[in-house]
Amino acid sequence: MQSFTLGAAASHRHPVGMAWSRAYDLARDTPRPLPAEPAEVNSALGRVLAEPVCAAVPVPAFDCAAMDGYAVAGPGPWTVIGRVLAGAAGPGELAAGTGVEIGTGAPVPDGAEAVLPYEDCRREGAIVTGRLGPRSHIRRVGEDGPAGDLVVPAGRTVTATVAAAAVQAGVEQVLAYRRPTVTLLVTGDEVITAGLPGPGQVRDSFTGLVGAVTSRAGGELTERRHLRDDAALLRDALDAGTDVIVVSGSSSRGAADHLHAVLEERRATWHVRGVACRPGHPQGLAELPDGRWVVSLPGNPYAGLVAALTLLEPLLHTLGGRVTGPLPRRPVTGAARLMRDGVRVVPVLWDGRIVGGSGAAGLRAAAAADALAVLPAGWIDGDAAVTLALP
């Protein structure tokens, strides 16, 4: 068994804030889904269905050939009187002893009893001979579902497969929850957006992370802005017309941290204001009076990543109509410096091994990992813990 430690610092520096699991649950359970709206099937990819999708036509909509060969009527041999390919109309009703050459997916003429595949027959001139097997190789109208039949229930995400099944059933529009829109405000005089950082400077590492988490949760990052540490600039930027505003930095109580004061001016309701976890303690979730949401991420990149998975992702899931089940748990092995009154969030591989090497600012360990594991104070090597997949 590998060792773990309950750090000496934890004995006199307790995390302040609500329990991590409570914060996650509040971000998931407090909001309501955004309004649903009609959407063309293929433009609804990634969105969640607000009502069931039912077939507009039977599938298939007509009797069709399931094999290339000859559609025949009565006992053989058969006289071939024509050809029918997919997308074309065939001759009228077949009389006994006749048939038509037919392609897969082509409409089967009335009177046809079976399709005789090429590999099971022989043709000489206009005469086809062969033995019919136990299968007709004809797909009958509604065989895969009649008109009005349920194709997909409400609550499902529209994947490419779901969209294809809906289109196959003649559906042109679905009712889907609106995709939540996100504005990212990256704060800090020290932040630069391009080039090598000079003394006292850091590169913006939040845009890619927030964009990836937003996309995975079904949202859309529509705007990204860099703000100097100025309360007036932050105050104005909170007027962004998106459903969610994510603020990186400005999350603590320092001289350059203005978010809390600005939100108090705006009469925002705090649902989460500090979480008992390391890293990521000074994260927050607030609701503006007009119903827009503000997610506060700590300025240190790894701590900000933890907060994005704790608050932003479940918030966007719910706004977009996604119903999420219990978080996955897996056995975690290795050494970790635990928090006495909170949780430690560590990078792990899919097999549960802890990846060490980064503090609250560094992302190197997370980049080498597959997920983050949330370790409670009582965790011991090999215990199962909640895991959050990395974007």
Secondary structure, DSSP 8 states (H G I E B T S, - for coil): ----EE-GGGGT----SB-HHHHHHHHHHSS----EEEEEGGGGTT-BBSS-EE-SS-BSSS-EESSSEEEE-SSSSEEEEEEE-TTS---S---TTEEEEE-TT-B--TT--EEEEGGGEEEETTEEEE---S---EE-TTTTB-TT-EEE-TT-B--HHHHHHHHHTT--EEEEE---EEEEEEE-TTEESSS---TT-EE--HHHHHHHHHHHTT-EEEEEEEE-S-HHHHHHHTT--SSEEEEES--SSSTT--HHHHHHHTT-EEEEE-BSEES-TT-EEEE-TTS-EEEEE-SSHHHHHHHIIIIIHHHHHHHTT-------EEE-BS--EE-TTSEEEEEE-TT-BB-----SS--HHHHT-SEEEEE-TT--TT-EEEEEE--
